[in-house]
Amino acid sequence: MLRVTLRGLLAHKVRLATTALAILLGVAFMSGTLVLTATIGSTFDGLFADINAGTDVVVRSAEVVETDFGEQRGTIDESVLGEVAAVPGVRVAEGDVSGYAQFVDKEGEAIGNPNQGAPTLGFAWGDDPELNPLRLAEGGPPAGPDEVVMDKASADTGDFRVGDPVTVLTATGSQEFTVAGIARFGNVDSPLGASIAAFALPTAQELFGLEGRLVSVLAAAEEGIAQAELAERVAAALPAGLEAITGDDLTEEQQSTTRDQLGFFNTFLLTFALIALFVGAFIIYNTFSIIVAQRTREMALLRAIGAARRQVLSSVLIEAVVTALVASAVGVLAGLGVAIGLRNLFASLGIDIPADGLTVEPNAIVVPIVVGVVITLVSAVLPARRASRVPPIAALRDVAHDESGRSVLRAVAGVAVLALGGGAVALGLGADVDNAAAIVGLGAALTFMGVAVLGPVIAGPLTRVIGWPLPHLRGIAGHLARENAMRNPKRTSSTAAALMIGVGLVGFITIVAASASTSIRATVDDGFVSDFVVQSNAGFQGGLSPTVADDIRALPEVEAVAELRTGVAQVDGNGTFLTGLGAEEFARVADIGVEEGDIAALADEGTIAVYDQTADDKGWALGDTVSVVYPTTGEQQLRIVALFSQEEVLGEYATGLSTYDANNEVLLDAIVFVALADGVSLDDGRAAISTVTDAFPNADLQDKTEFADAIVGQLNQLLNLVYVLLLLAVVIALIGIANTLALSVFERTRELGLLRAVGMTRRQMRSSVRWESVIIAVLGTLMGLVIGAVFGWALVQALASQGFTSFTLPVGTLVVVVVIAALAGVVAAIPPARRAARLDILSAISTD
């Protein structure tokens, strides 16, 4: 029986080729994702190991705030440096500070894009070569307050040489330095694309707003003293509130944090790989169902000559396993190319992913192969069971007509699964449960499966309606296309279901994005009274110098200026962003829907404003005291002086600048809101404000429309990324359509031959197959759009409290999706249509 199975597999290898391709693509995406994330992780592991190679002990603050963005620590007094240096066994100790620093090229443009790429960092130059990972390639170290060492990559990008003047943007503003030296980071020109500006320690402290403070103290041991032993000696000499850890522990901690942060990125990409494999499961099921149907007589003959049901079942499953193993193995190899392609894709969208070479770990081979085989086996089980139940008498008669469209049991089962899916989605979106995203994902999968189960029941009527114009437009070819699609509703619906998933997700994302865009514009129009917004393009780790707001405030064309600063803290035990704002003028530039209290009261130190729903959830009221733990100053008790209803601008919590500045050391503005004086036109106001912002290349001056466009543009960038990643699922679905039509043509060889014999032209034959493909594609697209619209509406309603103020149905875009799907259906039908048209009439008629 095994010999018969293998020969049958070789005999039907062409039929299984497209099924193998569907498995291959999904496995390749999964393997490529695992390879890429492993590569990034190993690259960072190597980076941290290089940075800390000469460091034996690190002294830092023991005050740590745990947030979703990692640990945040306070700074330490610089006097600790002398205490550490005096510990027996310490060969050398150096102070370490770091902060935001961004070079400006000779044309006045900022070098680097920390918003989407690698960060732009500033450090204190270390004199000891073991503690300093920078190695001078040209020039010397920074000897004075007006000198800087550049990383070689930035120097090459900006065409700088030793002795050239260079402008650097920091927390204190824009300042010109002389390039004292150009350095490499170990053996590379820059660490993973980041730019580095290295200053003398006192200069770095002043530029980063850390006068008299250090981020940490780095120490190297004398020869023969172990790291652990030195760490114990240093710890014993430290005052309370500080800790000493070994360099190895720091490296392991940084590596672990990076792996945790990469977890979301890995999950994000793996989600699309699983979607592709989920779509592929429909194709696998469909392919094996058709093959089993076509081999009914063969199976019956095997049963008639003594094959047991178990043997027939095993035969089909062995075909599935062999197909899956071969496809998965090739898919793993293709995953290397996918990893490179994904990295280039992100780079083309402005997201530079650091990676050096490729790292292939065992899980990138084993997991995708196991997943590919399991999904193939699960998809092939039902067709295999159906094959094992073929009675020997079936060898003497034709295959029964498909009656699945009239099955009451199928209809009931489909509605039940659909209800379960809808219930899970509602639970995940509307209830306060753990793993809400996983519950919603399960609900979405069940919903798609429910529609797929119902497919044969609804496919007949829908196909009749979709194909109604064809007999009138395309004559006999259109009539045959419609009848062929209706004749086997199970095949038609399962083929359309694969496309339904991809299109459903595309429609869902499109609707949510359109609703988000509409809501963003409405929020900006309604919530911002300001005429202009100045924001930093330096990303989370950077910002605008406070001098920008001060200089704009001094302009006679300006009436009010309110700055926002963003830091992290633990509020009531939970790590979160905490905004600082210019309270005196904020009400004149923005409307955040103050429900109780007065936002201007934040001008008093020790006060906080809270989002009203958060206050309700925690049982807080106006006048209550809230515990806030800052990385720098520790626990503070802040009094609630205002409750507001619009979370989009400030987040959940906000303090005045006096409170913010008293508890944070790095004072950078994220956004500056500007309201013009009465009688000043927008053009005159822009011209006046530009005299300030032109001196800061990291400052973007925008009116309200441009500000909204910038936010929507970032959303669209993410949307384009999602579209590209979903394209794989759509391509697999189209492969499924082509596969189904090809197998259908093979199955109907005799019928097609008879049609040609009675006068149907080759052109009509091609047209018939193409239009059948269009019907299937449009059926899957319409079902997908309906599901996507329902999911989109549900999510928008669930996120109403998060700023989704309106549900927007982008009709024009969705119509384009339908048209593209129809055209894709035509393309998918080209090979089977050509095969059908080229059938030899006599050979086709004589086919049994």
C-alpha positions in Angstrom: 0.0 0.0 0.0 2.9 2.3 0.7 4.3 1.6 -2.8 0.9 2.5 -4.3 0.8 5.7 -2.2 4.2 6.9 -3.3 3.5 6.0 -7.0 0.2 7.9 -6.7 2.0 10.9 -5.2 4.4 11.0 -8.1 1.6 10.6 -10.6 -0.2 13.6 -9.1 2.8 15.8 -8.3 1.6 18.5 -10.6 -1.8 18.7 -8.8 0.0 19.0 -5.5 2.5 21.6 -6.7 0.4 24.6 -5.9 -0.6 23.2 -2.5 3.1 22.8 -1.8 3.6 26.4 -2.9 1.0 27.6 -0.4 2.7 25.7 2.4 6.2 26.9 1.2 5.2 30.6 1.3 3.7 30.4 4.8 6.6 28.4 6.2 9.1 30.7 4.5 7.5 33.8 6.1 7.6 32.2 9.5 11.1 31.0 9.2 12.3 34.4 7.8 10.6 36.1 10.8 12.4 33.9 13.3 15.7 34.3 11.4 15.4 38.1 11.3 14.5 38.5 15.0 17.3 36.1 16.0 19.7 38.1 13.9 18.7 41.3 15.5 18.9 39.8 18.9 22.4 38.3 18.3 23.6 41.6 16.9 22.5 43.5 20.0 24.0 40.7 22.2 27.3 41.3 20.5 27.0 45.1 20.7 26.4 45.0 24.5 29.2 42.5 25.0 31.6 44.8 23.1 30.4 47.9 25.0 30.9 46.3 28.4 34.0 44.2 27.5 36.4 46.3 29.7 33.9 47.1 32.5 34.2 45.0 35.6 31.8 46.9 37.9 29.0 49.4 37.3 27.7 51.7 40.0 24.2 53.1 39.5 21.1 54.2 41.3 19.1 51.5 43.0 15.9 53.6 42.5 14.3 51.9 39.5 10.9 52.5 37.9 9.5 49.5 36.0 7.5 50.5 32.9 6.4 48.9 29.7 9.3 50.6 28.0 12.0 49.0 30.2 13.6 50.1 33.5 14.1 53.8 34.1 16.7 54.8 36.7 17.7 58.1 38.3 21.2 59.6 38.3 23.8 59.7 41.0 26.0 62.4 42.5 29.4 62.8 40.9 31.1 62.6 44.2 30.5 58.8 44.0 33.2 58.7 41.3 35.9 59.5 43.8 34.5 57.0 46.4 34.6 54.2 43.8 38.1 55.1 42.6 39.4 54.9 46.2 38.1 51.3 46.7 41.1 48.8 46.9 41.3 46.8 43.7 39.9 49.5 41.4 42.5 50.2 38.7 40.5 53.1 37.2 37.0 54.5 37.5 35.2 56.9 35.1 31.9 58.8 35.2 29.4 58.0 32.5 26.6 60.3 31.3 24.5 60.1 28.2 21.7 62.0 26.5 20.3 63.4 23.3 22.7 64.8 20.8 22.2 65.1 17.0 24.6 66.4 14.4 23.6 68.9 11.7 25.2 68.6 8.3 26.8 71.5 6.3 23.4 72.2 4.6 21.6 72.7 7.9 19.8 69.3 7.9 19.8 67.0 10.9 21.8 63.8 10.4 19.8 60.7 11.2 16.1 60.0 11.8 15.7 58.8 15.4 11.9 58.9 15.0 12.1 55.8 12.7 15.7 54.7 12.7 18.7 54.4 15.0 19.1 56.9 17.9 21.3 59.9 18.0 23.3 59.7 21.2 25.7 61.8 23.2 28.3 60.5 25.7 31.1 61.5 27.9 34.5 60.6 26.4 36.3 58.0 28.4 40.1 58.3 28.8 40.7 54.6 29.6 40.7 52.5 26.5 39.2 49.5 28.3 36.2 51.4 29.5 35.7 53.4 26.2 34.4 51.3 23.3 35.3 54.2 20.9 38.6 54.0 19.0 40.0 57.1 17.4 40.5 56.8 13.6 41.6 60.4 13.2 42.4 63.3 15.5 42.3 63.2 19.3 40.0 63.2 22.2 37.8 66.3 23.1 40.1 68.5 25.2 37.9 71.4 25.9 34.2 72.6 26.1 34.0 73.5 22.4 35.3 70.1 21.0 33.5 66.9 20.0 34.4 63.5 18.7 32.2 62.2 15.9 31.4 58.6 14.9 33.0 57.9 11.5 29.6 57.0 9.9 28.2 60.5 10.7 31.4 62.2 9.7 31.3 60.4 6.3 27.6 61.2 5.9 28.1 64.9 6.6 31.6 65.1 4.9 33.3 66.3 8.1 37.0 66.3 8.8 39.1 66.9 11.9 39.1 70.6 12.6 35.8 71.3 10.9 33.0 73.2 12.7 29.9 71.1 13.3 26.5 72.1 14.9 25.1 69.7 17.5 21.5 69.8 18.9 21.1 69.0 22.6 18.8 69.8 25.5 20.5 73.2 25.8 19.8 74.2 22.2 21.9 74.4 19.1 25.6 74.8 19.6 28.7 74.8 17.4 31.7 72.6 18.2 35.0 71.8 16.6 35.6 68.2 15.4 38.5 67.1 17.6 38.5 63.5 16.4 36.7 60.9 14.4 36.2 57.5 16.0 35.0 54.0 15.2 32.9 51.9 17.6 35.1 48.9 18.0 35.6 47.7 14.5 32.6 49.4 12.9 31.9 53.0 11.9 28.9 53.3 14.2 26.9 51.0 16.5 24.0 49.6 14.5 23.5 52.9 12.6 23.4 55.1 15.7 25.2 58.4 15.7 27.6 59.3 18.6 28.8 62.6 19.8 31.4 62.3 22.6 32.3 65.3 24.7 34.5 65.9 27.7 32.7 64.9 30.9 32.0 68.4 32.2 30.7 69.5 28.8 28.5 66.4 28.5 27.0 67.1 31.9 26.1 70.6 31.0 24.7 69.7 27.6 22.5 66.9 28.9 21.3 69.0 31.9 23.2 66.8 34.4 25.5 69.2 36.1 27.0 67.5 39.1 25.3 64.2 38.2 26.3 61.0 36.6 24.3 58.2 35.0 26.7 55.6 36.4 30.3 55.0 37.3 32.3 52.4 35.4 35.2 50.7 37.1 38.0 48.3 35.8 39.7 45.9 38.3 43.3 45.5 39.0 44.9 42.4 37.5 43.9 39.2 39.4 40.7 40.6 41.0 37.4 38.9 39.9 34.4 41.0 38.9 32.2 39.6 41.7 34.9 40.3 44.4 35.4 43.9 43.2 31.6 44.4 43.1 31.3 43.3 46.8 34.1 45.7 47.8 32.5 48.7 45.9 29.1 47.9 47.2 30.3 48.1 50.8 31.7 51.6 50.2 28.6 53.0 48.6 26.0 55.2 50.4 22.4 54.1 50.6 20.4 54.2 47.4 23.2 53.0 45.1 24.1 49.5 43.9 27.1 47.8 42.3 26.8 45.1 39.7 29.4 43.3 37.6 29.9 44.1 34.0 28.8 40.6 33.0 25.5 41.1 34.9 25.0 44.4 33.1 25.6 42.8 29.7 23.2 40.0 30.5 20.6 42.5 31.8 20.8 44.6 28.6 20.6 41.5 26.4 17.6 40.2 28.3 15.8 43.6 28.0 16.4 43.7 24.3 15.0 40.2 23.8 11.9 41.2 25.7 11.5 44.3 23.6 11.9 42.3 20.4 9.1 40.0 21.5 6.4 42.4 20.2 8.2 42.7 16.9 8.5 39.0 16.6 4.8 38.5 17.5 3.8 41.1 15.0 5.5 39.4 12.1 4.6 35.9 13.2 0.9 36.9 13.2 1.1 37.5 9.4 2.9 34.2 8.9 0.1 32.4 10.8 -2.5 34.3 8.7 -0.8 33.1 5.5 -0.7 29.5 6.8 -4.4 29.8 7.9 -5.3 30.9 4.3 -3.1 28.0 3.0 -5.1 25.6 5.2 -8.2 26.3 3.1 -6.2 25.6 -0.1 -4.8 22.4 1.3 -8.2 21.2 2.3 -9.7 22.2 -1.1 -6.9 20.5 -3.1 -7.1 17.2 -1.2 -10.9 17.3 -1.4 -10.8 17.7 -5.2 -8.1 15.1 -5.6 -10.1 12.6 -3.5 -13.2 13.3 -5.5 -11.3 12.8 -8.7 -9.8 9.5 -7.5 -13.1 8.1 -6.2 -13.0 5.2 -8.6 -9.3 4.6 -7.8 -10.1 4.5 -4.1 -13.1 2.3 -4.7 -11.0 -0.2 -6.7 -8.5 -0.3 -3.9 -11.3 -1.1 -1.5 -12.7 -3.7 -3.8 -9.4 -5.6 -4.0 -9.0 -5.7 -0.2 -7.6 -2.4 1.0 -8.9 -1.5 4.4 -10.3 1.9 5.3 -7.3 2.5 7.6 -5.0 1.9 4.6 -6.8 4.3 2.4 -6.9 6.9 5.1 -3.1 6.4 5.7 -2.4 6.7 2.0 -4.0 10.2 1.7 -2.3 11.3 5.0 1.1 10.1 3.8 0.6 12.1 0.6 -0.1 15.2 2.8 2.9 14.6 5.1 5.3 14.1 2.2 4.0 17.2 0.4 4.3 19.2 3.7 7.8 18.0 4.5 9.2 18.8 1.0 7.4 22.2 0.9 8.4 23.1 4.5 12.0 22.1 3.9 12.2 24.3 0.8 10.3 27.0 2.8 12.9 27.1 5.5 15.6 27.7 2.9 13.5 30.4 1.3 13.1 31.9 4.7 16.7 33.2 4.5 15.7 35.3 1.5 12.5 36.4 3.3 14.6 37.6 6.3 16.6 39.8 4.0 13.5 40.9 2.2 11.8 41.9 5.4 14.7 43.9 6.5 14.8 45.7 3.2 11.1 46.3 3.4 11.3 48.0 6.7 14.3 50.0 5.5 12.3 51.2 2.5 9.6 52.5 4.8 12.1 54.4 6.8 12.4 51.9 9.7 16.1 50.9 9.8 16.4 47.5 11.5 19.9 46.8 12.8 21.2 43.4 11.7 24.6 42.1 10.9 24.6 38.9 8.7 22.1 36.2 9.4 21.6 34.1 12.5 19.8 30.8 12.1 18.8 29.2 15.3 17.2 25.7 15.6 13.7 27.1 16.2 13.8 28.8 12.8 14.1 25.4 11.2 12.1 23.1 13.6 9.1 25.3 14.4 8.2 26.3 10.8 8.5 22.7 9.6 6.4 21.3 12.5 3.8 24.0 11.9 3.7 23.4 8.2 3.3 19.6 8.6 0.6 19.9 11.4 -1.5 22.4 9.4 -1.3 20.3 6.3 -2.3 17.2 8.2 -5.2 18.9 10.0 -6.4 20.3 6.6 -6.1 16.9 4.9 -7.8 14.8 7.7 -11.4 15.4 6.5 -10.7 14.6 2.8 -8.7 11.5 3.9 -11.6 10.3 6.0 -13.9 10.9 3.1 -11.6 8.8 0.9 -11.5 5.9 3.4 -15.3 5.8 3.4 -15.6 5.3 -0.4 -17.6 2.1 -0.9 -16.3 -0.5 -3.4 -19.5 -0.1 -5.5 -18.5 3.5 -6.3 -16.0 2.1 -8.8 -19.0 1.2 -10.9 -20.8 4.6 -10.9 -20.0 8.3 -11.4 -19.3 10.7 -8.5 -22.4 11.9 -6.7 -23.6 15.4 -7.3 -22.6 18.0 -4.6 -25.6 18.4 -2.2 -23.7 20.4 0.5 -25.5 23.6 -0.4 -28.8 22.1 0.9 -27.4 20.7 4.2 -29.4 21.8 7.2 -26.7 20.3 9.5 -24.1 22.5 7.8 -26.2 25.6 8.1 -26.8 25.0 11.9 -23.1 24.2 12.5 -22.0 27.3 10.6 -24.3 29.6 12.5 -23.1 28.0 15.8 -19.4 28.6 14.9 -20.2 32.1 13.7 -21.9 32.9 17.0 -19.0 31.6 19.0 -16.6 33.7 16.9 -18.8 36.8 17.4 -19.1 36.2 21.1 -15.3 35.9 21.5 -14.7 39.1 19.6 -17.3 40.9 21.7 -15.7 39.5 24.9 -12.2 40.6 23.9 -13.3 44.1 22.8 -15.9 44.8 25.4 -14.8 43.1 28.6 -11.9 43.7 31.0 -10.1 40.4 30.5 -6.5 39.2 30.3 -5.1 38.5 26.8 -7.9 40.4 25.1 -5.9 40.5 21.8 -5.6 36.7 21.8 -9.4 36.3 22.5 -10.2 38.7 19.7 -7.8 36.8 17.4 -9.5 33.5 18.3 -12.9 35.1 17.7 -11.8 36.4 14.3 -10.5 32.9 13.3 -13.8 31.3 14.5 -15.8 33.9 12.5 -13.9 33.1 9.3 -14.3 29.4 9.9 -18.0 29.9 10.6 -18.5 31.7 7.3 -16.4 29.0 5.6 -18.7 26.3 7.0 -21.7 28.2 5.9 -20.1 28.8 2.5 -21.7 26.0 0.5 -25.1 27.1 1.8 -24.8 30.7 0.8 -22.4 30.3 -2.2 -25.2 29.1 -4.6 -27.5 32.1 -4.1 -24.6 34.6 -4.0 -23.0 33.1 -7.0 -26.3 33.3 -8.9 -26.5 37.0 -8.1 -22.9 37.9 -8.8 -22.9 36.0 -12.1 -26.4 37.3 -13.2 -25.0 39.9 -15.7 -22.6 37.4 -17.4 -25.1 35.5 -19.7 -26.2 38.9 -21.0 -22.7 40.3 -21.4 -20.7 37.3 -22.5 -23.3 34.9 -24.0 -22.7 31.2 -23.7 -19.3 31.6 -22.1 -20.8 33.8 -19.3 -23.7 31.3 -18.8 -21.3 28.4 -18.4 -19.1 30.3 -16.0 -22.0 31.1 -13.8 -23.4 27.5 -13.9 -20.0 25.9 -13.3 -19.5 28.2 -10.2 -23.0 27.2 -8.9 -22.7 23.5 -9.7 -20.3 22.7 -6.9 -21.0 25.3 -4.1 -18.7 23.5 -1.7 -15.7 23.9 -4.0 -16.6 27.4 -4.9 -17.1 28.5 -1.3 -13.9 26.9 0.0 -11.9 28.5 -2.7 -13.5 31.9 -2.1 -12.9 31.4 1.7 -9.2 31.6 1.3 -9.4 35.0 -0.5 -12.1 36.1 2.0 -9.6 35.9 4.9 -7.1 38.1 3.2 -9.6 40.6 1.9 -11.4 40.6 5.2 -8.3 41.7 7.0 -7.4 44.3 4.3 -10.9 45.7 4.6 -10.8 45.6 8.4 -7.5 47.5 8.5 -8.6 50.0 5.9 -11.8 50.8 7.7 -10.1 51.1 11.1 -7.4 53.3 9.5 -10.0 55.5 7.8 -11.9 55.9 11.1 -8.7 56.7 12.9 -7.8 59.3 10.4 -11.2 61.0 10.6 -11.0 60.9 14.4 -7.5 62.4 14.5 -8.5 65.3 12.3 -11.6 65.9 14.4 -9.6 65.8 17.6 -7.0 68.3 16.2 -9.8 70.6 14.9 -11.8 70.5 18.1 -9.1 70.1 20.7 -6.4 72.4 19.5 -7.1 76.1 19.7 -3.5 76.9 18.8 -2.6 78.2 15.3 0.7 76.3 15.1 2.5 73.3 16.5 6.2 72.9 16.8 7.3 69.3 17.5 10.6 67.4 17.6 11.5 64.9 15.0 14.1 63.4 17.3 12.0 60.6 18.6 11.3 59.6 22.2 14.9 59.8 23.3 15.3 63.4 22.0 13.2 66.6 21.9 13.3 70.4 21.6 15.4 72.6 23.8 13.2 74.7 26.1 14.9 77.8 24.4 12.7 77.1 21.4 9.5 77.8 23.4 11.1 80.8 25.2 12.3 82.4 22.0 8.8 81.9 20.3 7.1 83.3 23.4 9.2 86.5 23.1 7.9 87.2 19.5 5.4 90.1 19.3 3.3 88.1 16.8 2.6 85.4 19.5 -0.1 85.6 22.2 0.4 82.2 24.0 2.9 79.4 24.1 2.4 76.1 26.0 5.0 73.4 25.9 4.5 69.7 26.6 7.2 67.4 28.1 7.0 63.7 28.3 8.6 61.4 30.9 8.0 58.1 32.6 6.9 57.3 36.2 5.0 54.9 38.2 1.5 56.1 39.0 -0.4 54.1 41.6 2.2 51.3 41.0 1.9 51.2 37.2 4.6 52.4 34.9 3.3 55.0 32.4 4.0 58.2 30.5 3.5 61.4 32.5 3.2 64.7 30.7 4.4 68.0 32.0 2.7 71.2 30.5 2.9 74.9 30.7 -0.3 75.3 32.8 -0.7 79.0 32.7 -1.1 79.2 29.0 -2.3 75.7 28.1 -6.0 76.5 28.2 -5.4 79.2 25.6 -4.0 76.7 23.1 -5.9 73.4 23.7 -9.2 72.1 24.9 -8.9 68.8 26.8 -12.5 68.8 28.1 -11.9 69.7 31.8 -14.8 68.1 33.7 -13.8 69.2 37.2 -11.2 71.6 38.7 -8.9 73.9 36.8 -6.0 72.9 34.6 -4.3 76.2 35.4 -4.0 74.9 39.0 -1.2 72.7 37.8 1.1 75.7 38.0 1.3 74.9 41.7 4.0 72.3 42.5 2.8 68.9 43.8 -0.4 68.8 41.7 -1.6 66.4 39.0 -4.5 66.2 36.5 -6.1 62.8 35.7 -8.1 61.4 32.8 -11.7 61.2 34.2 -12.2 57.5 33.2 -9.0 56.5 34.9 -10.0 58.4 38.0 -13.4 56.6 37.9 -11.7 53.2 37.6 -9.4 53.9 40.5 -12.0 55.6 42.7 -10.2 58.9 42.7 -11.9 62.3 43.1 -10.8 65.9 43.0 -8.5 66.7 45.9 -7.4 63.1 46.4 -3.6 62.4 46.7 -1.9 60.1 44.2 1.4 58.2 44.7 3.8 58.9 41.9 7.3 57.3 41.8 9.9 59.1 39.7 13.2 57.5 38.7 15.1 60.6 39.9 13.3 61.7 43.1 11.5 58.5 44.2 8.0 58.6 45.6 6.0 61.8 45.6 2.4 62.5 46.7 0.6 64.7 44.1 -2.9 66.2 44.7 -5.5 65.9 41.9 -6.6 69.5 40.9 -8.3 68.7 37.6 -10.2 65.9 35.8 -10.3 65.9 32.0 -12.2 63.9 29.3 -9.9 64.1 26.3 -7.0 61.7 26.6 -5.6 62.1 23.1 -3.4 65.2 23.9 -2.1 64.5 27.4 -2.5 60.8 28.0 -3.9 59.7 31.4 -1.8 62.0 33.6 -0.4 65.5 33.5 1.5 67.8 35.8 2.6 71.4 35.5 6.2 72.2 34.5 7.1 73.1 38.0 6.3 69.6 39.2 7.7 68.0 36.1 11.0 69.9 36.3 11.4 69.2 40.0 11.3 65.5 39.4 13.0 65.0 36.1 16.6 65.9 35.1 16.3 65.9 31.3 14.1 68.8 30.3 13.2 68.5 26.6 9.9 69.7 25.0 8.1 67.1 22.9 5.5 69.6 21.5 5.1 73.4 21.6 1.6 74.8 21.0 1.5 78.4 19.6 -1.4 80.8 19.5 -1.0 84.0 17.5 -1.9 87.4 18.7 -5.1 89.1 17.4 -4.8 90.4 13.9 -1.7 88.4 13.0 -2.3 86.3 9.8 -1.1 82.7 9.5 1.5 83.7 6.9 2.9 86.4 9.1 2.8 84.2 12.1 4.6 81.4 10.3 7.3 83.8 9.0 7.9 85.1 12.5 8.0 81.6 14.2 10.3 80.3 11.4 13.0 82.8 12.5 13.3 80.7 15.7 12.7 77.2 14.4 15.1 77.6 11.4 17.9 77.5 13.9 16.8 74.1 15.1 16.8 71.5 12.3 15.0 69.0 14.6 12.0 71.3 15.0 9.0 70.9 12.6 6.7 73.9 12.3 3.2 72.9 11.3 -0.3 74.5 11.3 -3.2 72.4 12.5 -3.8 70.8 9.1 -0.2 69.9 8.6 0.0 68.5 12.2 -3.0 66.3 11.6 -1.5 65.2 8.2 1.8 64.3 9.9 0.0 62.0 12.4 -2.2 60.5 9.7 1.0 60.0 7.6 2.6 57.9 10.4 -0.6 55.9 10.5 -0.6 55.4 6.8 3.0 54.3 6.9 2.1 51.5 9.3 -0.9 50.8 7.2 1.2 50.3 4.1 3.5 47.9 6.0 0.4 45.9 7.1 -0.8 45.8 3.5 2.5 44.5 2.2 2.6 41.8 4.9 -1.0 40.8 4.1 -0.2 40.6 0.5 1.3 37.2 1.1 -2.0 35.8 2.3 -3.8 37.3 -0.7 -1.2 35.8 -3.1 -1.7 32.4 -1.5 -5.5 32.8 -1.9 -5.1 33.6 -5.6 -2.8 30.5 -6.0 -5.7 28.6 -4.5 -8.1 29.9 -7.1 -5.7 28.9 -9.9 -5.2 25.5 -8.3 -8.9 24.9 -7.9 -9.6 25.9 -11.5 -6.8 23.8 -12.8 -8.1 20.7 -11.0 -11.6 21.6 -12.1 -10.5 21.7 -15.7 -8.8 18.3 -15.2 -12.0 16.9 -13.7 -14.2 18.3 -16.5 -11.9 17.2 -19.3 -14.6 15.1 -21.0 -17.2 17.8 -20.6 -15.0 20.4 -22.0 -14.1 18.2 -24.9 -17.8 17.7 -25.7 -18.4 21.4 -25.6 -15.5 22.0 -28.1 -17.0 19.2 -30.2 -20.4 20.9 -30.5 -18.9 24.2 -31.6 -17.5 26.1 -28.6 -14.4 28.1 -29.7 -11.2 28.2 -27.8 -11.8 31.9 -27.1 -15.2 31.1 -25.5 -13.6 28.3 -23.5 -10.9 30.6 -22.1 -13.5 33.3 -21.4 -15.7 30.8 -19.5 -12.9 29.7 -17.2 -11.7 33.3 -16.6 -15.2 34.5 -15.7 -15.7 31.6 -13.4 -12.5 32.7 -11.6 -13.9 36.3 -11.5 -17.1 35.0 -9.8 -15.1 33.1 -7.2 -12.8 36.1 -6.6 -15.7 38.6 -6.2 -17.6 36.1 -4.0 -14.6 35.9 -1.6 -13.9 39.6 -1.8 -17.5 40.5 -0.9 -17.7 38.1 2.0 -14.4 39.4 3.2 -15.5 43.0 3.0 -18.7 42.3 4.9 -16.7 40.6 7.7 -14.0 43.3 7.6 -16.7 46.0 7.9 -18.4 44.3 10.9 -15.0 43.8 12.7 -14.0 47.4 11.9 -17.3 48.8 13.2 -17.0 46.7 16.4 -13.4 47.8 17.1 -14.2 51.5 16.5 -17.1 51.2 18.9 -15.0 49.5 21.5 -12.3 52.1 21.2 -14.7 55.1 21.4 -13.2 56.0 24.8 -9.7 55.9 23.3 -10.3 58.7 20.7 -12.2 56.9 17.9 -14.9 59.5 17.6 -16.4 58.3 14.3 -16.9 55.2 12.1 -15.8 55.9 8.5 -16.5 53.5 5.6 -14.1 54.3 2.8 -16.4 53.3 0.0 -14.0 54.4 -2.8 -11.1 52.4 -1.4 -13.3 49.3 -0.9 -14.6 49.5 -4.5 -11.0 49.5 -5.7 -10.4 46.4 -3.6 -13.3 44.6 -5.3 -12.0 45.7 -8.8 -8.4 44.6 -8.0 -9.7 41.2 -6.7 -11.7 40.7 -9.9 -8.6 41.5 -12.0 -6.5 39.2 -9.9 -9.1 36.5 -10.5 -8.6 37.0 -14.2 -4.8 36.7 -13.8 -5.2 33.6 -11.6 -7.3 31.9 -14.3 -4.9 32.5 -17.2 -3.0 29.1 -16.9 -6.1 26.9 -16.4 -8.0 28.8 -19.1 -5.2 28.2 -21.6 -5.1 24.5 -20.7 -8.8 24.2 -21.2 -8.7 25.9 -24.5 -5.8 23.7 -25.7 -7.5 20.4 -24.9 -7.4 17.9 -27.8 -11.1 17.3 -28.6 -10.8 13.6 -29.3 -8.6 12.8 -26.4 -10.8 14.8 -24.1 -14.0 13.0 -25.2 -12.4 9.6 -24.8 -11.3 10.4 -21.2 -12.9 8.1 -18.6 
